[in-house]
Amino acid sequence: MAKESERRACRIMVELLALAHEHGCEADLGAAIEAALEAGRLPDLVALREQFRPETATVPDVVVELVPLTLYDELAAVHQVGGGVA
């Protein structure tokens, strides 16, 4: 029974560390864990995952204007006229 308790405690600790790392919430997660322990409760992994899950983000639209390829030819010609590499 003690072995199972140790295994469960290790699993909880690893999951808490992973949560803190994946979401960059070490300080806030630490405060939540401390509050639970001070209240005489163990940290609730499900509740903490929900509390610290990332906000749903939308991917912004990115508009890229491509320049005409002839501009690259002009740049290459200017570099060649300039006299080579310094």
N, C-alpha and C positions, 0 to 999 in steps of 0.2 A: 504494500500500500504506500509506503514512504517513497519507493522508487517511482511509482506512478505520479505522486505529487511533485516530485522533482522534475519528472519529464514534462508534466503539464506546466509547471512554473517556467521551465526553460523555453517551452513552446510559446508561452505568452510573452516572455521577454524578447524572443527573436521577432515575433510578430509586431511588438511595439517598436522595436528598433527599426524594422523594415518600414513601418508606417511613418515614423519620424523622418527617415531618410528619403523615402519616395515622395513625400509631400512637403519636405522642408519646414516642418512645424515642430521642431524639437522643443523650443521654449514653451509654446502653448500646450503641446502634448504633455510635457513634464508637469505643468501646472494642473492640468486635468487629472493626471495620475495622482499627484500629491493630494488634490482635493478629495478624490475617491478614497485614498488610503486614510486620510484624516477623518473621513466620515465612517471609517470602519468597513469599507467595502473594497473588494478587489476591482481592478480596472475592467470595465466591460468592453471587450474588443469590438463587438458589433457596434455598440454606440459610439466608440471612439473612431472607428472606420467611417461611420456615417458623418460624424462631426467634422472630421478632417479630410473628407473626400474633396477632390478638386472641383472647383466650380465648372459647370458646363460652359465650355468656351466655343465660340464660333471661329472658324478660320476666316481671316479677312480676305477680301478680294484684292489681288495684287495685279496692277496693270503695268505691263512692261512694253515700252515702246522700242521697237527694234530700229536701229539705224540702217540706212542702205549700205550694202556691202562695199560699194564703191568708196565709201569714206575710209575703209581699212586700206584700200589701195593707195589713197592719197596720203595716209599716215605713213605707209611703208615708203613711198616715194620721198617724202620729206626727210625721213630717217636716213635714206641712202644719200641724198644730196648733202646732208649735214656732215658727211665726212667719216662715217664709220663709228666704231666704239671707242670711247675715251679710256 
